[in-house]
């Protein structure tokens, strides 16, 4: 696990319209539905001026720790000030300190297992912004690699 400072990241994509919660598996349903909408609607192709093909899944606006409601967003990195097309949303991940964790293995189990480990760890989480980055390494679902960035307290 590596701690790193990241600059501000501007995203355009889809936002979950209401907050979700990990209680009763609700987040798996809500976030899974947003992923399906993002993929099936080819929204990554609609993001203007993408800086890469990486897809970011962002957990933010926490009402406490991971057991409380939070917001969820899926999108692609763009230059600050990029116009947001109709039907899409924008989100800014502020510059902050993050702990990077790599989830490796079969999807989506490797990501779920990494989050279970994070929830049980002694990481001093900020509960501001946490995100997953799905790059080229995530394309092979039998042998995927996904980077998870956990916002940490200073």
ABEGO torsion letter per residue (X at the ends): XBBBBBBBBBBBEBBBABBBBABGGAAAAAAAAAAAAAAAAGAAAABBGBABABBBBBBBGBAEBAABBBBBBBBBBBBBGBBBBBGBBBBBBBBBBBBBBBBBEBOAAAAAAAAAAAAABABBBAGABBBBBBBAAAABAABBBBBBBBBBBX
